[in-house]
Amino acid sequence: MTEQKSIYQDLDKVNEQEDPWATQHPYNQKAFKQLLSLIELVPHTSILEVGCAQGAFTRHLVEISKDVTGIDVSAAAIKQAKIHAKDAKFHLTTLEDFKPEKHYDVIICAEILYYIKDSKKALQKLEELGDYLVISNYIFCLPNVSFGSLRYEVALRKYPLIKRIVTTFPMPPTLTLRSVRKLRK
């Protein structure tokens, strides 16, 4: 079994729990507001949420766009997402295997890219899928430094930055970068 496949299987197991990402925590609610403020800066008629999990953020997206699609590697997550955001479309797939029916204005990758080991292929796929990328990455969260996030932050420098929000949280010490970038000229 490949390392990537093993990561996706682990994510599926995590999503069998109720709210494994603590989406009601004040830190996550603040994150949702910041991500929405970044999306509002660019055209967002159609939105693709990569790694939609159980649909906690997707339910906010359907309030600002009538055309929202969520993808996730977890069947358990997709099942819950369909309950939480009934007006969105969902697909059980990886980013690598996703076959879109269209091109999207905005793609959202909130705390998920570091799970995808091949950053070059992932960014190439994102370029094919949409015009703008809204991203959120934990850069530092004790006891870990996310080297996967750092790898993506370096690779993303080739795309023009529209806006970045830097957030810190004291317990545990966390540094998060949220940004919106232009994928296409």
Secondary structure, 3 states (H helix, E strand, C coil): CCHHHHHHHHHHHHCCCCCCCCCCCHHHHHHHHHHHHHHCCCCCCEEEEECCCCCCCHHHHHHHCCEEEEEECCHHHHHHHHHHCCCCEEEECCCCCCCCCCCEEEEEEECCHHHCCCHHHHHHHHHHHEEEEEEEEEEEECCEECHHHHHHHHHHHHCCEEEEEEEEECCCCEEEEEEEEECCC
